[in-house]
Amino acid sequence: MILIVESGSTKTAWRLIKDPNTPYESFSSDGINPYYQTIEEITLAQSTVLGGFAGIPIQAVFYYGTGVTGDAQRKVILQAFQPFFSDSCQFDIQNDLIAAARSLCGKTAGVACILGTGSNSGYWDGGQISVQIPPLGFWLGDEGSGGHLGKLLLLSYLHGQMPLDLRAIFEKRYGALDRLTVLDKAYKQSFPNRWFASFSKFLFDHRRDGFCYGLIEQSFEAFISLYLMRYPEGQTFHFTGSVAFYYSDILKKIMKRNGLTIGHISEEPMAGLCLYHKGEFWP
């Protein structure tokens, strides 16, 4: 019996697989990010779901998540999760890019890309990420992501660049936002990337508006030029994440314009991860 956990900053998906022939049990909860959260905060936020696994003979937990940037973050996840499982349970804690690669590429080579609340990419050689153009995170990068789209939209609002008719629609939906409110959300509140990413829904709803389309195009072009164009030529680029999935028509158009080949696009990596681990655990 295995448990697969796939977490972004916004939500966490849980999939319990008892054996290859039994239907999966699925759960969902708030997002986890060990870069921003402590062991205690994760335990408290996820206690309802984690507590449900007590006494279940789970042999292995495969955790994939954003914010797992090194051993320190892996330790945070391990110490938050381990008390809820048996001493014999094995843990494999990886970042969200490995999740994307295993889900989208399996054991074949390709470039795995994430466009969700944040963004990332890496060349998967069939067994590991062997080349990566390092992302710079929410504050300095995340181009192409929901967080970046939201930042562009709010900047256009605060700088007075948003057309007046669109501004009226924006304020009817969110209320009038002042500079201090946005700065407080950006610098003092937890998960600023989640808050900014929530505004990408406005861009999606108004993507046929020329101004909104231009912001979406600007964000995708930045992701392509800063990251994807720096991988060796001839690669196939696979995408996962809500932004990639829902904006797929625009993404495909801009990728084609840049001479790049798109492979698979999925809203989330869980389905591919289940296939991958079923094949590994029950060969």
C-alpha positions in Angstrom: 0.0 0.0 0.0 1.4 3.4 -1.0 0.5 7.0 -0.5 1.2 9.7 -3.1 1.1 13.3 -2.0 1.4 16.1 -4.6 1.4 19.6 -3.1 1.5 23.1 -4.5 1.3 26.3 -2.6 -2.5 26.4 -3.2 -3.7 22.9 -2.6 -2.5 19.3 -1.8 -3.7 16.2 -3.5 -3.5 12.8 -1.7 -3.9 9.4 -3.4 -3.9 6.2 -1.4 -3.3 3.1 -3.6 -3.9 -0.2 -1.8 -3.0 -2.4 -4.7 -2.9 -2.2 -8.5 -6.5 -3.5 -8.9 -8.3 -1.5 -6.2 -9.8 1.9 -6.9 -7.8 4.8 -5.5 -8.8 6.8 -2.4 -8.4 10.5 -3.0 -8.3 13.4 -0.6 -7.5 17.1 -0.8 -6.3 19.8 1.6 -4.6 23.2 1.7 -1.3 23.7 0.0 2.1 22.9 1.7 5.3 24.9 1.3 8.2 24.0 3.6 10.0 27.1 2.3 7.4 29.3 4.1 6.0 27.0 6.7 7.4 25.4 9.9 7.0 21.8 11.0 4.3 22.9 13.5 2.4 25.0 10.9 2.3 22.1 8.4 1.3 19.6 11.1 -1.6 21.8 12.3 -2.8 22.6 8.8 -2.7 19.0 7.6 -3.6 17.2 10.9 -7.1 16.2 9.8 -5.8 14.3 6.7 -2.7 13.0 8.3 -4.6 11.8 11.4 -6.7 9.6 9.1 -3.7 7.5 8.2 -3.0 6.3 11.7 -3.1 2.5 11.9 -3.1 2.0 8.1 -0.3 -0.2 6.9 1.2 2.2 4.4 4.6 0.9 3.1 5.8 4.0 1.3 5.0 7.7 1.1 5.9 9.5 -2.1 5.8 13.2 -1.4 6.2 15.8 -4.2 5.9 19.5 -3.4 6.8 23.1 -4.2 9.3 24.7 -1.8 11.4 21.5 -1.5 14.6 23.2 -2.5 17.1 21.1 -0.5 17.6 18.8 2.5 16.4 21.4 5.0 13.0 21.5 3.4 12.9 17.7 3.0 13.6 17.4 6.8 10.6 19.8 7.5 8.3 17.6 5.5 9.6 14.4 7.0 9.3 15.6 10.6 5.8 16.9 10.0 4.6 13.6 8.4 6.6 10.8 10.1 4.7 10.7 13.4 1.5 9.7 11.6 3.0 6.6 10.0 4.6 3.4 11.2 8.4 3.1 11.8 8.7 0.8 8.8 7.1 3.3 6.3 9.6 4.6 3.7 9.6 8.2 2.6 10.6 9.6 -0.8 10.5 13.4 -0.7 11.0 15.2 -4.0 10.3 18.6 -5.4 7.4 19.5 -7.8 9.7 19.4 -10.8 10.4 15.7 -10.3 6.7 15.2 -10.0 6.1 16.9 -13.3 8.8 15.0 -15.0 7.8 11.6 -13.8 4.1 12.3 -14.6 4.6 13.9 -18.0 7.6 12.0 -19.4 7.7 8.7 -17.5 11.0 7.1 -18.5 11.4 9.0 -21.8 13.4 12.3 -22.3 11.9 15.7 -22.5 11.6 19.1 -20.9 9.1 19.1 -18.0 7.5 22.5 -17.3 5.3 23.7 -14.5 2.9 26.7 -14.9 0.7 26.9 -11.9 0.9 29.2 -8.9 4.6 29.3 -9.6 6.7 28.2 -12.6 9.7 25.8 -13.2 11.3 23.7 -15.9 14.0 21.1 -16.3 15.4 18.5 -18.8 14.4 15.0 -17.8 16.8 12.4 -19.3 14.4 9.5 -18.4 15.6 9.0 -14.9 16.6 12.4 -13.5 16.6 16.1 -14.1 20.1 16.5 -15.7 19.8 20.1 -16.9 17.8 22.9 -15.3 17.7 26.6 -15.9 17.2 27.6 -12.2 14.0 29.6 -11.4 14.2 32.7 -9.2 11.0 32.2 -7.3 8.0 34.5 -6.7 9.9 37.7 -5.9 12.4 37.7 -8.7 10.8 35.4 -11.3 8.0 32.8 -11.7 7.4 34.1 -15.2 4.4 32.4 -16.9 2.8 31.5 -13.6 -0.4 32.5 -11.9 1.6 34.5 -9.4 3.4 36.4 -12.2 0.2 37.0 -14.2 -1.4 38.4 -11.0 1.6 40.7 -10.4 1.5 42.1 -13.9 -2.3 42.8 -13.6 -1.9 44.5 -10.2 1.1 46.5 -11.3 -1.0 47.8 -14.3 -3.8 48.7 -11.9 -1.5 50.5 -9.4 0.4 52.3 -12.1 -2.8 53.5 -13.8 -2.0 51.6 -17.0 -5.2 49.5 -16.9 -7.9 50.9 -19.3 -10.7 52.7 -17.5 -13.4 50.4 -18.7 -11.5 47.3 -17.5 -10.5 49.1 -14.3 -14.2 49.6 -13.5 -14.9 45.8 -14.0 -11.9 45.0 -11.9 -13.0 47.2 -9.0 -16.6 45.9 -9.2 -15.1 42.4 -8.7 -12.4 43.1 -6.1 -13.2 46.6 -4.7 -10.8 49.5 -5.0 -7.3 48.4 -4.0 -4.8 50.9 -2.7 -1.0 50.7 -2.7 -0.7 50.0 1.1 -3.2 47.1 0.9 -1.2 45.4 -1.9 2.1 46.0 -0.1 0.8 44.5 3.0 -0.3 41.4 1.1 3.0 41.2 -0.7 5.4 41.7 2.2 3.6 41.0 5.5 1.0 38.3 4.9 1.7 34.6 4.4 1.7 33.0 1.0 1.8 36.2 -1.1 2.2 34.0 -4.2 -1.3 32.5 -3.6 -2.9 36.0 -3.2 -1.3 37.4 -6.4 -2.1 34.2 -8.3 -5.8 34.6 -7.4 -5.9 37.6 -9.8 -4.9 35.5 -12.8 -8.6 34.3 -12.9 -9.5 37.8 -13.9 -7.1 37.7 -16.8 -8.5 34.3 -17.8 -12.1 35.6 -17.8 -11.0 38.6 -19.9 -8.4 37.0 -22.0 -10.2 38.1 -25.2 -9.6 41.8 -24.1 -6.6 43.1 -25.9 -5.0 44.6 -22.8 -5.4 41.3 -20.8 -4.2 39.2 -23.7 -1.1 41.4 -23.9 -0.3 40.7 -20.2 -0.7 37.0 -20.7 1.5 37.1 -23.8 4.1 39.1 -22.0 4.3 36.6 -19.1 4.5 33.5 -21.4 7.1 35.2 -23.7 9.2 35.9 -20.6 9.1 32.3 -19.5 10.0 31.1 -23.0 12.8 33.5 -23.6 14.4 33.3 -20.1 14.1 29.5 -19.7 12.8 27.4 -22.5 15.0 28.9 -25.3 18.1 28.1 -23.2 17.6 24.3 -23.5 19.2 22.4 -26.3 17.4 22.6 -29.6 15.0 19.9 -30.7 13.4 19.2 -27.3 9.7 18.5 -26.7 8.2 20.6 -23.9 5.6 19.1 -21.6 3.5 21.2 -19.3 1.5 20.7 -16.1 -0.3 23.1 -13.9 -3.6 25.1 -13.9 -2.2 28.0 -15.9 -0.7 25.7 -18.6 -4.0 23.8 -18.8 -6.5 26.6 -18.9 -4.4 29.0 -21.0 -3.3 26.1 -23.3 -4.7 27.8 -26.5 -2.6 30.9 -25.9 0.4 28.9 -24.7 0.4 26.7 -27.9 0.1 29.7 -30.1 3.1 31.5 -28.5 5.2 28.3 -28.3 4.6 27.7 -32.1 5.6 31.3 -32.8 8.9 30.6 -31.1 9.4 27.4 -33.0 9.0 25.1 -30.0 7.3 21.8 -29.8 4.6 21.0 -27.2 3.9 17.5 -26.0 1.6 16.7 -23.1 -0.4 19.3 -21.1 -2.1 18.3 -17.9 -3.9 20.3 -15.2 -2.1 18.4 -12.5 0.5 15.6 -12.3 -1.3 13.1 -10.0 -2.8 10.8 -12.7 0.7 10.4 -14.3 2.3 9.9 -10.9 -0.1 7.1 -10.1 0.8 5.3 -13.3 4.5 5.8 -12.7 4.5 4.5 -9.1 2.2 1.6 -9.8 4.7 0.5 -12.5 7.6 0.9 -10.1 6.0 -0.6 -6.9 4.1 -3.4 -8.6 6.2 -4.2 -11.7 
